[in-house]
Each structure stands twice: as structure tokens, then as C-alpha cells.
């Protein structure tokens, strides 16, 4: 977004609308603060309006999805990015602080977090989603673990479950670096689960040993999770993504690799419904989304996969090929600056 002028500005006098003056403002003075652009408008030598435009408001960086970490056979530090609204192959974004697999992701509109990972790291990294570059240390989980899941609102990120089979849910304030704090417990301790969210509610679905359990929490509060319902197929090592209203759980392992995509309406409780199928049957995948489109990337099919699929979240149906990761890998994490928890 760029602002060159404002054609009119109405200013009410003190005490109500008894006097309203309309001004045409000339070009502003433009400065920056961090990643924000500051537009300062003056009239007759006095500042009359200051607009702060954050970097996430630029069209070129909205709807960006990241896939981080994973295993190529060895732990990976790779972070890829894609523009969710288009199709095409991923581009290199930067590196995690520590190469690791079986990690979790969550995000605000500006910042993405990657937490935990094999071998039982407590590390949380952060990146600024709109700008490429290497991750920076954010803080530590309350308990070191891998095979965990993440979900988030605009302000708070949650990390739930993990190995060794854990019921722990942690939370962090995404804008503020520091160690995680205990949030509460899952209804069932489990690892290899998936997360997704609306603006208010976080869901954790599936997990070992081939669980069909879906839990929910209210992200802005703390406390133990509550039973939401069941997946259509009990499975582990699946991925989640969401719009503001609908959550998807895709892929996984039932004892065999799965192509199943389920959906739920996040604001209600109840069992999941079949949505469609992935293009390739696989487990250990990652998900990310905009409010309209969901992506499922990477995974394991007997070999590591570079496949990225996409679906239109509002319309049930089979996934379509989106493109390829820069490096084929499994046990990676996904996040975005436009998912259902953010609008």
C-alpha cells in the first residue's frame, strides 16, 4: 500500500459536530519504524494525521505460506515460502536456527513461529513472514518435545501434545519473545497430532496411536481442552489448516498412508465429515492456509515427498497439485500470515 495524498479530511470540533472543517491534504512525509511505514500529514504547519501502515498490509506479502524444517533422511533447517493464492513451486525463505523434524508452526499476520522438534528440542524460532531471511531464537517450550501441533489467533500461539506422549498445551504471545507458559492439558495425551484454528477457538485432531479424537480450546483463555468430536478415520501424522469457519485435517497414517481430508465447522462441536482426497497418499505432512485456500505440503509415502496440494476450503472435493517444495521432506511444519485464526 502506498499513500500519495488524501483528497478530503473532515475534523469535528470539540463537544460534538457543531463545526466540521474539510481539508485537502498534500503529500505526506514518509518514514519507517521497523517494518511499518509511517505517513505524516500536515496542514498549515501542524500535524493533523498520522497513519501507520504495517508491512502485512502490502498486497505482495499477504497470503504467504511457509513450510519449515522436516527430514530428508536427516534433519533439515530449510524454510520454503509460497504465495497461497497462486500455484507454483516454493522458493527458499531462509533457515531455522536448528535443523530439526517433527516440529509445529503457528503465526500472526506478521510473525511465524516454529516450535519443538526431533530430537526433543524445546526451541521456538521466529521469522517475519513478509521478509525472507533466517529464523531467530524466540524462547523455549515448557517441555522439550517433538511430534507436536500448533494453532494460533492474531496474538497468541499454542503448541499442543508431542512425544514422549504428552498432554501439555503451551502458549506464547507471538509479538513478544520469551519462554512459553503452561496453558492446560489435552483431553488425551498424544503425539503426531494436527492443529487448526478460528479467531477464537483452537482445535487439535488425531494423533498416536491412531487416535480419532478432536479437542478444542478457547485460545484467549487458559484451561484444559474439551472434547469436540471424532475424525472420520483415526490416524496420526496428519496436518491441519483452516478458514475462519472451517477446519481441515488431511493425510496421515492409519497403519497405512492416508489420503483422507476431513472437515469440521470450528464454531460448533461434532464429528468430522469427509471433504475429499489428497493427490498423493502420505503421512507426516504440513498444512497452511489463507481464509479461502488450504495447502498440504511434503510428507512421507515410503519416500520423502516434495508435493504441495491445494483445496478450496469452502468447497468439498479432491485436492489439486499446487507445485513442489524446494526440498522433498517429511515431518515439516506449515504456517501463514492469512489463516482462519487471523481475520
Short mmCIF file of the C-alpha atoms (twelve columns), coordinates in Angstrom:
data_MODEL
# 
_entry.id   MODEL 
# 
loop_
_atom_site.group_PDB 
_atom_site.id 
_atom_site.type_symbol 
_atom_site.label_atom_id 
_atom_site.label_alt_id 
_atom_site.label_comp_id 
_atom_site.label_asym_id 
_atom_site.label_seq_id 
_atom_site.Cartn_x 
_atom_site.Cartn_y 
_atom_site.Cartn_z 
_atom_site.pdbx_PDB_model_num 
ATOM 1   C CA . UNK A 1   0.000   0.000   0.000  1 
ATOM 2   C CA . UNK A 2   1.263   3.489   -0.876 1 
ATOM 3   C CA . UNK A 3   -0.492  6.749   0.071  1 
ATOM 4   C CA . UNK A 4   0.278   9.839   -2.030 1 
ATOM 5   C CA . UNK A 5   -2.428  12.243  -0.812 1 
ATOM 6   C CA . UNK A 6   -5.817  12.482  0.878  1 
ATOM 7   C CA . UNK A 7   -8.482  14.357  -1.086 1 
ATOM 8   C CA . UNK A 8   -10.578 15.320  1.933  1 
ATOM 9   C CA . UNK A 9   -10.462 15.053  5.706  1 
ATOM 10  C CA . UNK A 10  -13.347 16.096  7.966  1 
ATOM 11  C CA . UNK A 11  -12.500 17.147  11.517 1 
ATOM 12  C CA . UNK A 12  -15.260 17.683  14.104 1 
ATOM 13  C CA . UNK A 13  -14.925 20.433  16.664 1 
ATOM 14  C CA . UNK A 14  -14.752 19.720  20.373 1 
ATOM 15  C CA . UNK A 15  -18.060 18.879  22.032 1 
ATOM 16  C CA . UNK A 16  -19.733 17.338  19.006 1 
ATOM 17  C CA . UNK A 17  -20.475 18.037  15.363 1 
ATOM 18  C CA . UNK A 18  -21.285 21.732  15.674 1 
ATOM 19  C CA . UNK A 19  -18.323 22.600  13.442 1 
ATOM 20  C CA . UNK A 20  -16.844 20.391  10.729 1 
ATOM 21  C CA . UNK A 21  -13.932 21.587  8.600  1 
ATOM 22  C CA . UNK A 22  -12.883 19.743  5.443  1 
ATOM 23  C CA . UNK A 23  -9.254  19.826  4.286  1 
ATOM 24  C CA . UNK A 24  -7.425  18.616  1.200  1 
ATOM 25  C CA . UNK A 25  -4.099  17.265  2.415  1 
ATOM 26  C CA . UNK A 26  -0.921  17.403  0.362  1 
ATOM 27  C CA . UNK A 27  1.567   14.570  0.013  1 
ATOM 28  C CA . UNK A 28  2.683   13.190  3.377  1 
ATOM 29  C CA . UNK A 29  6.117   12.854  4.872  1 
ATOM 30  C CA . UNK A 30  7.002   9.161   4.752  1 
ATOM 31  C CA . UNK A 31  9.182   7.476   7.355  1 
ATOM 32  C CA . UNK A 32  9.632   3.911   8.574  1 
ATOM 33  C CA . UNK A 33  9.560   2.312   12.006 1 
ATOM 34  C CA . UNK A 34  10.768  -1.276  11.943 1 
ATOM 35  C CA . UNK A 35  8.758   -2.889  9.149  1 
ATOM 36  C CA . UNK A 36  5.940   -0.287  9.341  1 
ATOM 37  C CA . UNK A 37  5.548   2.724   7.036  1 
ATOM 38  C CA . UNK A 38  4.519   5.980   8.737  1 
ATOM 39  C CA . UNK A 39  2.601   8.635   6.727  1 
ATOM 40  C CA . UNK A 40  2.505   12.059  8.434  1 
ATOM 41  C CA . UNK A 41  0.099   14.669  7.004  1 
ATOM 42  C CA . UNK A 42  0.356   18.364  7.895  1 
ATOM 43  C CA . UNK A 43  -1.911  21.363  7.412  1 
ATOM 44  C CA . UNK A 44  -0.634  24.934  7.913  1 
ATOM 45  C CA . UNK A 45  2.488   23.620  9.599  1 
ATOM 46  C CA . UNK A 46  0.669   21.417  12.110 1 
ATOM 47  C CA . UNK A 47  0.432   17.631  12.075 1 
ATOM 48  C CA . UNK A 48  -3.206  16.660  11.540 1 
ATOM 49  C CA . UNK A 49  -2.990  12.953  10.705 1 
ATOM 50  C CA . UNK A 50  -0.532  10.107  11.190 1 
ATOM 51  C CA . UNK A 51  -1.178  6.765   9.523  1 
ATOM 52  C CA . UNK A 52  0.829   3.651   10.367 1 
ATOM 53  C CA . UNK A 53  0.701   1.001   7.643  1 
ATOM 54  C CA . UNK A 54  2.157   -2.341  8.761  1 
ATOM 55  C CA . UNK A 55  4.087   -4.469  6.311  1 
ATOM 56  C CA . UNK A 56  1.356   -7.118  6.311  1 
ATOM 57  C CA . UNK A 57  -0.972  -4.658  4.573  1 
ATOM 58  C CA . UNK A 58  1.025   -4.796  1.342  1 
ATOM 59  C CA . UNK A 59  -0.587  -6.885  -1.365 1 
ATOM 60  C CA . UNK A 60  2.672   -8.622  -2.268 1 
ATOM 61  C CA . UNK A 61  3.089   -10.232 1.171  1 
ATOM 62  C CA . UNK A 62  -0.497  -11.106 2.106  1 
ATOM 63  C CA . UNK A 63  -1.368  -14.771 1.769  1 
ATOM 64  C CA . UNK A 64  2.146   -16.134 2.190  1 
ATOM 65  C CA . UNK A 65  2.580   -19.709 3.375  1 
ATOM 66  C CA . UNK A 66  5.762   -21.118 4.906  1 
ATOM 67  C CA . UNK A 67  6.947   -24.713 5.271  1 
ATOM 68  C CA . UNK A 68  9.801   -25.184 7.730  1 
ATOM 69  C CA . UNK A 69  12.103  -27.946 8.929  1 
ATOM 70  C CA . UNK A 70  11.477  -31.646 8.402  1 
ATOM 71  C CA . UNK A 71  13.572  -34.630 7.468  1 
ATOM 72  C CA . UNK A 72  15.168  -35.536 4.160  1 
ATOM 73  C CA . UNK A 73  16.602  -38.618 5.862  1 
ATOM 74  C CA . UNK A 74  18.492  -36.167 8.070  1 
ATOM 75  C CA . UNK A 75  17.055  -33.198 9.960  1 
ATOM 76  C CA . UNK A 76  16.521  -30.125 7.765  1 
ATOM 77  C CA . UNK A 77  16.762  -26.394 8.537  1 
ATOM 78  C CA . UNK A 78  15.068  -25.351 5.276  1 
ATOM 79  C CA . UNK A 79  12.196  -22.842 5.254  1 
ATOM 80  C CA . UNK A 80  10.261  -22.500 1.973  1 
ATOM 81  C CA . UNK A 81  7.580   -19.993 1.040  1 
ATOM 82  C CA . UNK A 82  4.704   -19.862 -1.433 1 
ATOM 83  C CA . UNK A 83  2.003   -17.376 -2.367 1 
ATOM 84  C CA . UNK A 84  -1.150  -19.272 -1.427 1 
ATOM 85  C CA . UNK A 85  -3.472  -17.621 -3.968 1 
ATOM 86  C CA . UNK A 86  -1.299  -18.733 -6.903 1 
ATOM 87  C CA . UNK A 87  0.181   -22.070 -7.906 1 
ATOM 88  C CA . UNK A 88  3.829   -22.879 -8.474 1 
ATOM 89  C CA . UNK A 89  6.932   -24.219 -6.837 1 
ATOM 90  C CA . UNK A 90  8.118   -22.987 -3.449 1 
ATOM 91  C CA . UNK A 91  11.035  -20.561 -3.045 1 
ATOM 92  C CA . UNK A 92  13.760  -20.636 -0.410 1 
ATOM 93  C CA . UNK A 93  12.931  -18.324 2.528  1 
ATOM 94  C CA . UNK A 94  15.831  -18.966 4.915  1 
ATOM 95  C CA . UNK A 95  16.932  -21.401 7.631  1 
ATOM 96  C CA . UNK A 96  15.756  -22.450 11.085 1 
ATOM 97  C CA . UNK A 97  18.157  -21.795 13.971 1 
ATOM 98  C CA . UNK A 98  18.447  -25.573 14.480 1 
ATOM 99  C CA . UNK A 99  17.852  -28.280 11.855 1 
ATOM 100 C CA . UNK A 100 15.016  -30.470 13.128 1 
ATOM 101 C CA . UNK A 101 11.972  -32.517 12.137 1 
ATOM 102 C CA . UNK A 102 8.516   -33.261 13.535 1 
ATOM 103 C CA . UNK A 103 8.004   -29.638 14.540 1 
ATOM 104 C CA . UNK A 104 4.944   -27.385 14.786 1 
ATOM 105 C CA . UNK A 105 4.082   -23.961 13.406 1 
ATOM 106 C CA . UNK A 106 1.784   -21.074 14.347 1 
ATOM 107 C CA . UNK A 107 1.599   -17.437 13.295 1 
ATOM 108 C CA . UNK A 108 0.158   -13.948 13.434 1 
ATOM 109 C CA . UNK A 109 -0.228  -11.654 10.423 1 
ATOM 110 C CA . UNK A 110 3.408   -10.612 10.776 1 
ATOM 111 C CA . UNK A 111 5.369   -13.282 12.630 1 
ATOM 112 C CA . UNK A 112 5.693   -17.040 12.225 1 
ATOM 113 C CA . UNK A 113 6.867   -19.420 14.946 1 
ATOM 114 C CA . UNK A 114 8.357   -22.904 14.620 1 
ATOM 115 C CA . UNK A 115 8.413   -24.861 17.884 1 
ATOM 116 C CA . UNK A 116 9.887   -28.095 19.212 1 
ATOM 117 C CA . UNK A 117 11.142  -30.914 17.013 1 
ATOM 118 C CA . UNK A 118 13.214  -34.063 16.922 1 
ATOM 119 C CA . UNK A 119 15.279  -34.878 18.883 1 
ATOM 120 C CA . UNK A 120 13.054  -33.448 21.606 1 
ATOM 121 C CA . UNK A 121 14.073  -29.807 21.241 1 
ATOM 122 C CA . UNK A 122 12.451  -27.064 23.335 1 
ATOM 123 C CA . UNK A 123 13.466  -24.423 20.767 1 
ATOM 124 C CA . UNK A 124 10.977  -21.871 19.423 1 
ATOM 125 C CA . UNK A 125 12.175  -19.865 16.402 1 
ATOM 126 C CA . UNK A 126 10.524  -16.845 14.796 1 
ATOM 127 C CA . UNK A 127 10.569  -15.235 11.378 1 
ATOM 128 C CA . UNK A 128 8.952   -12.124 9.904  1 
ATOM 129 C CA . UNK A 129 6.709   -13.717 7.287  1 
ATOM 130 C CA . UNK A 130 6.749   -10.827 4.821  1 
ATOM 131 C CA . UNK A 131 10.553  -10.721 4.579  1 
ATOM 132 C CA . UNK A 132 12.851  -13.601 3.711  1 
ATOM 133 C CA . UNK A 133 15.748  -14.465 5.991  1 
ATOM 134 C CA . UNK A 134 16.944  -16.863 8.661  1 
ATOM 135 C CA . UNK A 135 14.955  -17.537 11.814 1 
ATOM 136 C CA . UNK A 136 15.813  -16.016 15.192 1 
ATOM 137 C CA . UNK A 137 15.524  -17.599 18.631 1 
ATOM 138 C CA . UNK A 138 12.168  -16.742 20.290 1 
ATOM 139 C CA . UNK A 139 12.315  -18.735 23.532 1 
ATOM 140 C CA . UNK A 140 11.655  -22.244 24.850 1 
ATOM 141 C CA . UNK A 141 8.701   -24.580 25.226 1 
ATOM 142 C CA . UNK A 142 7.751   -25.560 28.779 1 
ATOM 143 C CA . UNK A 143 8.626   -29.170 27.906 1 
ATOM 144 C CA . UNK A 144 11.080  -30.262 25.189 1 
ATOM 145 C CA . UNK A 145 9.221   -32.434 22.698 1 
ATOM 146 C CA . UNK A 146 8.662   -33.379 19.053 1 
ATOM 147 C CA . UNK A 147 5.604   -34.546 17.066 1 
ATOM 148 C CA . UNK A 148 3.550   -31.658 18.492 1 
ATOM 149 C CA . UNK A 149 0.932   -29.417 16.843 1 
ATOM 150 C CA . UNK A 150 0.372   -25.657 16.646 1 
ATOM 151 C CA . UNK A 151 -2.514  -23.233 16.220 1 
ATOM 152 C CA . UNK A 152 -2.983  -19.513 16.830 1 
ATOM 153 C CA . UNK A 153 -5.004  -16.326 16.904 1 
ATOM 154 C CA . UNK A 154 -3.628  -12.926 15.899 1 
ATOM 155 C CA . UNK A 155 -1.949  -12.542 19.288 1 
ATOM 156 C CA . UNK A 156 -1.427  -15.938 20.890 1 
ATOM 157 C CA . UNK A 157 0.243   -19.130 19.671 1 
ATOM 158 C CA . UNK A 158 -0.420  -22.585 21.134 1 
ATOM 159 C CA . UNK A 159 1.691   -25.744 20.987 1 
ATOM 160 C CA . UNK A 160 -0.104  -28.967 21.999 1 
ATOM 161 C CA . UNK A 161 0.818   -32.582 22.643 1 
ATOM 162 C CA . UNK A 162 4.032   -34.198 21.483 1 
ATOM 163 C CA . UNK A 163 6.473   -37.012 22.142 1 
ATOM 164 C CA . UNK A 164 7.108   -38.581 24.610 1 
ATOM 165 C CA . UNK A 165 3.313   -38.844 24.584 1 
ATOM 166 C CA . UNK A 166 2.277   -35.583 26.216 1 
ATOM 167 C CA . UNK A 167 -0.963  -33.797 27.139 1 
ATOM 168 C CA . UNK A 168 0.790   -30.434 27.561 1 
ATOM 169 C CA . UNK A 169 -0.518  -27.297 25.834 1 
ATOM 170 C CA . UNK A 170 1.822   -24.276 25.939 1 
ATOM 171 C CA . UNK A 171 1.092   -20.694 24.887 1 
ATOM 172 C CA . UNK A 172 3.138   -17.685 23.868 1 
ATOM 173 C CA . UNK A 173 2.349   -14.096 22.941 1 
ATOM 174 C CA . UNK A 174 3.552   -14.063 19.345 1 
ATOM 175 C CA . UNK A 175 4.623   -10.411 19.262 1 
ATOM 176 C CA . UNK A 176 6.818   -10.784 22.368 1 
ATOM 177 C CA . UNK A 177 9.831   -13.096 22.539 1 
ATOM 178 C CA . UNK A 178 10.176  -15.263 25.631 1 
ATOM 179 C CA . UNK A 179 9.558   -18.721 27.000 1 
ATOM 180 C CA . UNK A 180 6.202   -20.463 26.699 1 
ATOM 181 C CA . UNK A 181 3.731   -20.716 29.599 1 
ATOM 182 C CA . UNK A 182 1.501   -23.647 30.521 1 
ATOM 183 C CA . UNK A 183 -1.997  -23.281 29.019 1 
ATOM 184 C CA . UNK A 184 -3.637  -26.548 30.107 1 
ATOM 185 C CA . UNK A 185 -3.948  -30.173 29.020 1 
ATOM 186 C CA . UNK A 186 -5.338  -32.083 26.055 1 
ATOM 187 C CA . UNK A 187 -8.212  -34.474 26.814 1 
ATOM 188 C CA . UNK A 188 -5.948  -37.356 25.787 1 
ATOM 189 C CA . UNK A 189 -2.143  -37.338 25.875 1 
ATOM 190 C CA . UNK A 190 -0.847  -37.945 22.361 1 
ATOM 191 C CA . UNK A 191 1.787   -37.089 19.763 1 
ATOM 192 C CA . UNK A 192 1.730   -36.780 15.953 1 
ATOM 193 C CA . UNK A 193 -1.481  -34.710 16.029 1 
ATOM 194 C CA . UNK A 194 -2.526  -31.661 13.976 1 
ATOM 195 C CA . UNK A 195 -3.852  -28.196 14.812 1 
ATOM 196 C CA . UNK A 196 -6.019  -25.500 13.214 1 
ATOM 197 C CA . UNK A 197 -7.991  -22.505 14.443 1 
ATOM 198 C CA . UNK A 198 -10.617 -19.823 14.011 1 
ATOM 199 C CA . UNK A 199 -10.172 -16.367 15.511 1 
ATOM 200 C CA . UNK A 200 -11.329 -17.650 18.903 1 
ATOM 201 C CA . UNK A 201 -11.062 -21.438 19.005 1 
ATOM 202 C CA . UNK A 202 -8.133  -23.825 18.531 1 
ATOM 203 C CA . UNK A 203 -8.532  -27.472 17.532 1 
ATOM 204 C CA . UNK A 204 -6.161  -30.412 17.980 1 
ATOM 205 C CA . UNK A 205 -7.033  -33.536 15.975 1 
ATOM 206 C CA . UNK A 206 -5.788  -37.112 15.643 1 
ATOM 207 C CA . UNK A 207 -2.524  -38.443 16.994 1 
ATOM 208 C CA . UNK A 208 -0.946  -41.678 18.081 1 
ATOM 209 C CA . UNK A 209 -1.821  -44.463 18.455 1 
ATOM 210 C CA . UNK A 210 -4.180  -43.783 15.571 1 
ATOM 211 C CA . UNK A 211 -6.483  -41.509 17.545 1 
ATOM 212 C CA . UNK A 212 -9.736  -40.095 16.190 1 
ATOM 213 C CA . UNK A 213 -10.005 -37.510 18.982 1 
ATOM 214 C CA . UNK A 214 -10.553 -33.807 18.200 1 
ATOM 215 C CA . UNK A 215 -10.145 -31.407 21.152 1 
ATOM 216 C CA . UNK A 216 -10.900 -27.705 21.330 1 
ATOM 217 C CA . UNK A 217 -9.773  -24.771 23.451 1 
ATOM 218 C CA . UNK A 218 -10.601 -21.073 23.593 1 
ATOM 219 C CA . UNK A 219 -7.290  -19.501 22.589 1 
ATOM 220 C CA . UNK A 220 -7.671  -16.257 24.571 1 
ATOM 221 C CA . UNK A 221 -8.153  -18.086 27.878 1 
ATOM 222 C CA . UNK A 222 -6.204  -20.827 29.630 1 
ATOM 223 C CA . UNK A 223 -7.509  -24.210 30.751 1 
ATOM 224 C CA . UNK A 224 -7.854  -27.820 29.736 1 
ATOM 225 C CA . UNK A 225 -9.170  -28.841 26.322 1 
ATOM 226 C CA . UNK A 226 -12.706 -30.131 25.786 1 
ATOM 227 C CA . UNK A 227 -13.822 -32.953 23.502 1 
ATOM 228 C CA . UNK A 228 -15.002 -31.625 20.115 1 
ATOM 229 C CA . UNK A 229 -15.785 -34.846 18.220 1 
ATOM 230 C CA . UNK A 230 -14.071 -37.500 16.111 1 
ATOM 231 C CA . UNK A 231 -12.208 -37.658 12.814 1 
ATOM 232 C CA . UNK A 232 -13.791 -39.787 10.067 1 
ATOM 233 C CA . UNK A 233 -10.722 -42.051 10.189 1 
ATOM 234 C CA . UNK A 234 -8.494  -42.495 13.255 1 
ATOM 235 C CA . UNK A 235 -4.936  -41.617 12.283 1 
ATOM 236 C CA . UNK A 236 -1.666  -39.968 13.253 1 
ATOM 237 C CA . UNK A 237 0.950   -37.796 11.490 1 
ATOM 238 C CA . UNK A 238 -1.702  -35.689 9.738  1 
ATOM 239 C CA . UNK A 239 -1.873  -31.930 9.055  1 
ATOM 240 C CA . UNK A 240 -4.389  -29.173 9.736  1 
ATOM 241 C CA . UNK A 241 -5.411  -25.864 8.146  1 
ATOM 242 C CA . UNK A 242 -8.454  -23.614 8.327  1 
ATOM 243 C CA . UNK A 243 -10.596 -20.726 7.172  1 
ATOM 244 C CA . UNK A 244 -12.386 -18.544 9.723  1 
ATOM 245 C CA . UNK A 245 -15.194 -21.111 9.930  1 
ATOM 246 C CA . UNK A 246 -13.980 -24.488 8.675  1 
ATOM 247 C CA . UNK A 247 -11.075 -26.660 9.801  1 
ATOM 248 C CA . UNK A 248 -9.469  -29.359 7.638  1 
ATOM 249 C CA . UNK A 249 -7.390  -32.382 8.682  1 
ATOM 250 C CA . UNK A 250 -5.509  -34.077 5.839  1 
ATOM 251 C CA . UNK A 251 -3.381  -37.151 5.263  1 
ATOM 252 C CA . UNK A 252 -1.792  -39.211 7.998  1 
ATOM 253 C CA . UNK A 253 -1.140  -42.813 8.855  1 
ATOM 254 C CA . UNK A 254 -3.733  -45.391 9.920  1 
ATOM 255 C CA . UNK A 255 -1.206  -48.233 9.757  1 
ATOM 256 C CA . UNK A 256 -1.111  -47.386 6.062  1 
ATOM 257 C CA . UNK A 257 -0.585  -43.995 4.437  1 
ATOM 258 C CA . UNK A 258 -3.811  -41.993 4.114  1 
ATOM 259 C CA . UNK A 259 -5.170  -39.557 1.509  1 
ATOM 260 C CA . UNK A 260 -8.240  -38.620 3.589  1 
ATOM 261 C CA . UNK A 261 -9.193  -34.966 4.126  1 
ATOM 262 C CA . UNK A 262 -11.821 -34.310 6.824  1 
ATOM 263 C CA . UNK A 263 -13.606 -31.067 7.662  1 
ATOM 264 C CA . UNK A 264 -15.357 -29.632 10.702 1 
ATOM 265 C CA . UNK A 265 -17.204 -26.403 11.444 1 
ATOM 266 C CA . UNK A 266 -14.964 -24.888 14.107 1 
ATOM 267 C CA . UNK A 267 -17.643 -22.888 15.964 1 
ATOM 268 C CA . UNK A 268 -19.734 -25.992 16.663 1 
ATOM 269 C CA . UNK A 269 -18.863 -29.392 18.087 1 
ATOM 270 C CA . UNK A 270 -19.412 -32.721 16.354 1 
ATOM 271 C CA . UNK A 271 -17.750 -35.374 14.275 1 
ATOM 272 C CA . UNK A 272 -15.792 -34.572 11.136 1 
ATOM 273 C CA . UNK A 273 -17.161 -35.097 7.617  1 
ATOM 274 C CA . UNK A 274 -15.297 -36.378 4.575  1 
ATOM 275 C CA . UNK A 275 -14.022 -33.490 2.431  1 
ATOM 276 C CA . UNK A 276 -12.089 -35.300 -0.319 1 
ATOM 277 C CA . UNK A 277 -8.673  -36.809 -1.024 1 
ATOM 278 C CA . UNK A 278 -5.091  -35.611 -1.318 1 
ATOM 279 C CA . UNK A 279 -3.408  -36.043 -4.707 1 
ATOM 280 C CA . UNK A 280 -0.882  -38.421 -3.106 1 
ATOM 281 C CA . UNK A 281 -1.463  -40.722 -0.143 1 
ATOM 282 C CA . UNK A 282 1.023   -39.705 2.578  1 
ATOM 283 C CA . UNK A 283 1.744   -39.037 6.244  1 
ATOM 284 C CA . UNK A 284 3.999   -36.634 8.189  1 
ATOM 285 C CA . UNK A 285 2.762   -33.659 6.150  1 
ATOM 286 C CA . UNK A 286 2.239   -29.969 6.930  1 
ATOM 287 C CA . UNK A 287 -0.659  -27.602 6.365  1 
ATOM 288 C CA . UNK A 288 -1.125  -23.858 5.930  1 
ATOM 289 C CA . UNK A 289 -3.888  -21.694 4.543  1 
ATOM 290 C CA . UNK A 290 -5.455  -18.420 3.617  1 
ATOM 291 C CA . UNK A 291 -9.085  -17.842 4.558  1 
ATOM 292 C CA . UNK A 292 -10.131 -19.449 1.278  1 
ATOM 293 C CA . UNK A 293 -7.450  -21.953 0.256  1 
ATOM 294 C CA . UNK A 294 -5.733  -24.748 2.165  1 
ATOM 295 C CA . UNK A 295 -2.329  -26.228 1.297  1 
ATOM 296 C CA . UNK A 296 -0.829  -29.587 2.298  1 
ATOM 297 C CA . UNK A 297 2.922   -29.906 1.713  1 
ATOM 298 C CA . UNK A 298 5.602   -32.579 1.866  1 
ATOM 299 C CA . UNK A 299 5.193   -35.867 3.700  1 
ATOM 300 C CA . UNK A 300 6.207   -39.496 3.513  1 
ATOM 301 C CA . UNK A 301 4.920   -42.079 1.047  1 
ATOM 302 C CA . UNK A 302 7.625   -44.697 1.580  1 
ATOM 303 C CA . UNK A 303 9.979   -41.928 0.484  1 
ATOM 304 C CA . UNK A 304 10.028  -38.222 1.317  1 
ATOM 305 C CA . UNK A 305 7.714   -36.101 -0.829 1 
ATOM 306 C CA . UNK A 306 8.008   -32.621 -2.358 1 
ATOM 307 C CA . UNK A 307 4.310   -32.439 -3.311 1 
ATOM 308 C CA . UNK A 308 2.169   -29.426 -2.376 1 
ATOM 309 C CA . UNK A 309 -1.604  -29.852 -2.829 1 
ATOM 310 C CA . UNK A 310 -4.330  -27.235 -2.560 1 
ATOM 311 C CA . UNK A 311 -8.059  -27.218 -1.891 1 
ATOM 312 C CA . UNK A 312 -10.738 -24.532 -1.730 1 
ATOM 313 C CA . UNK A 313 -11.754 -24.766 1.919  1 
ATOM 314 C CA . UNK A 314 -15.404 -23.788 1.416  1 
ATOM 315 C CA . UNK A 315 -15.964 -26.450 -1.280 1 
ATOM 316 C CA . UNK A 316 -15.560 -30.151 -0.556 1 
ATOM 317 C CA . UNK A 317 -13.626 -32.060 -3.211 1 
ATOM 318 C CA . UNK A 318 -10.309 -33.644 -4.033 1 
ATOM 319 C CA . UNK A 319 -7.065  -31.714 -3.811 1 
ATOM 320 C CA . UNK A 320 -5.222  -30.350 -6.857 1 
ATOM 321 C CA . UNK A 321 -1.471  -30.151 -7.434 1 
ATOM 322 C CA . UNK A 322 -0.068  -26.743 -6.403 1 
ATOM 323 C CA . UNK A 323 3.673   -27.223 -7.023 1 
ATOM 324 C CA . UNK A 324 6.749   -28.589 -5.283 1 
ATOM 325 C CA . UNK A 325 8.775   -27.807 -2.177 1 
ATOM 326 C CA . UNK A 326 12.385  -26.737 -2.752 1 
ATOM 327 C CA . UNK A 327 13.497  -29.907 -0.929 1 
ATOM 328 C CA . UNK A 328 11.460  -33.101 -0.512 1 
ATOM 329 C CA . UNK A 329 10.960  -33.828 3.179  1 
ATOM 330 C CA . UNK A 330 8.612   -35.169 5.833  1 
ATOM 331 C CA . UNK A 331 7.870   -34.118 9.409  1 
ATOM 332 C CA . UNK A 332 7.826   -30.420 8.498  1 
ATOM 333 C CA . UNK A 333 5.551   -27.620 9.775  1 
ATOM 334 C CA . UNK A 334 3.367   -25.079 7.998  1 
ATOM 335 C CA . UNK A 335 2.141   -21.584 8.851  1 
ATOM 336 C CA . UNK A 336 0.841   -18.456 7.098  1 
ATOM 337 C CA . UNK A 337 0.010   -14.779 7.605  1 
ATOM 338 C CA . UNK A 338 -3.597  -15.177 6.433  1 
ATOM 339 C CA . UNK A 339 -5.086  -18.296 8.058  1 
ATOM 340 C CA . UNK A 340 -8.516  -18.559 9.631  1 
ATOM 341 C CA . UNK A 341 -7.375  -17.524 13.086 1 
ATOM 342 C CA . UNK A 342 -6.258  -14.089 11.927 1 
ATOM 343 C CA . UNK A 343 -9.154  -12.309 10.233 1 
# 
